[in-house]
């Protein structure tokens, strides 16, 4: 039996699904929604099957740039996601190109910094740590780089949730532009850094401004439907992978060029990074459209700032205390995901950082061989995220994250037991595949939680937990590496990673 009704104007509709159980009782699921339309065809159909659906087909679309993307039936990726991808790629190319330059930069400051400057003072502290854990002298520059990396991650830990909270009040675009201008300013300081203290200041400004990454994820959550959000988060992963493939190659070219230079040679790569950063600012200014309409923003800045202690207090951070007006079940899932993500990245970043020690110490790898190794890791991640993770349907997101957490366990074990390059590369293959699966899938899971005016805060806190893990993991792993050896360190790390795998596998998160 079929009934058809047509009307015009604004219509309040309700999607009703009737399900008949085996005992003949029927239950109904009501889903109210508001549709603006010129003509609506409403069809009721009755068959012998157990489900009766009413389908409403609208001929008009919303003028809002974000509302159309929230249609769960749409499988098209919103154009803003690609704008975020390009912006992140430009940022990451500039960010990662400095990594191969660090040894040359540290050599420069060791020769040119003032005897009473920051470099000699910090060198004495690093040497004390090196002697304490028994690290060889040749790893002083790596320990120096580790200090700068941990400092950078710690600043992200502080800045990310604050930036996310501000974007919930003022919108994504203005806060994003402030972050990108701050990053560009850090490269200006780098170009002017005749002293090591000014170089460290440049890294501090860059770390504080790095909230653009968590903002990018909040933007993707704004414009994506549940069906396409995984694709958007995978594109963020691809941007990271490509950035970590091409950026270090550019940096390595500058590092090779620097060997024949004298004076302040670092000005040239700093200006190159500045050009990339300014291009990013101009690109976002022209191409990016606001994704958080005023009616969906948080109303009170004072209310957001009142939660400042929740951003810097570790217990409050793990409890996501700054997130308000959220269902208790959703808050419990956020807390679970945040803890799992922190433990995973704490252990993961330890392996990532000490891998440099391992390949030098066990396999006598040169910087070029290490460059090729990281190139293969990044390429594997990019292929996995672009060819597989990005195409995952919504119901496969959690199982893929669980599988990725499981694959990192043999990765640690193979790397720890490796006495030949073959076993090492098998472990690194699992390492790359796991990374490509876990991070974008967990970002997708957390992006489903929280209201529109809280997405920035949610993604900021989640990103902040990751930054805190990356600040602490390398320090703990370095002490363990030089105190108890690489094999024990990686085996213990691999076994410990069974914990977040079991937590996510047994959780009720969908």
HELIX and SHEET records of a PDB file:
HELIX    1   1 UNK A   67  UNK A   70  5                                   4    
HELIX    2   2 UNK A   79  UNK A   96  1                                  18    
HELIX    3   3 UNK A  102  UNK A  112  1                                  11    
HELIX    4   4 UNK A  118  UNK A  133  1                                  16    
HELIX    5   5 UNK A  137  UNK A  139  5                                   3    
HELIX    6   6 UNK A  140  UNK A  170  1                                  31    
HELIX    7   7 UNK A  172  UNK A  191  1                                  20    
HELIX    8   8 UNK A  196  UNK A  208  1                                  13    
HELIX    9   9 UNK A  212  UNK A  223  1                                  12    
HELIX   10  10 UNK A  229  UNK A  258  1                                  30    
HELIX   11  11 UNK A  266  UNK A  287  1                                  22    
HELIX   12  12 UNK A  294  UNK A  296  5                                   3    
HELIX   13  13 UNK A  301  UNK A  305  1                                   5    
HELIX   14  14 UNK A  308  UNK A  312  1                                   5    
HELIX   15  15 UNK A  314  UNK A  318  1                                   5    
HELIX   16  16 UNK A  328  UNK A  363  1                                  36    
HELIX   17  17 UNK A  367  UNK A  387  1                                  21    
HELIX   18  18 UNK A  389  UNK A  391  5                                   3    
HELIX   19  19 UNK A  394  UNK A  396  5                                   3    
HELIX   20  20 UNK A  397  UNK A  417  1                                  21    
HELIX   21  21 UNK A  421  UNK A  447  1                                  27    
HELIX   22  22 UNK A  452  UNK A  454  5                                   3    
HELIX   23  23 UNK A  455  UNK A  484  1                                  30    
HELIX   24  24 UNK A  486  UNK A  506  1                                  21    
SHEET    1   A 5 UNK A   2  UNK A   5  0                                        
SHEET    2   A 5 UNK A  40  UNK A  45 -1                                        
SHEET    3   A 5 UNK A  51  UNK A  58 -1                                        
SHEET    4   A 5 UNK A   9  UNK A  20 -1                                        
SHEET    5   A 5 UNK A  26  UNK A  37 -1                                        
END                                                                             
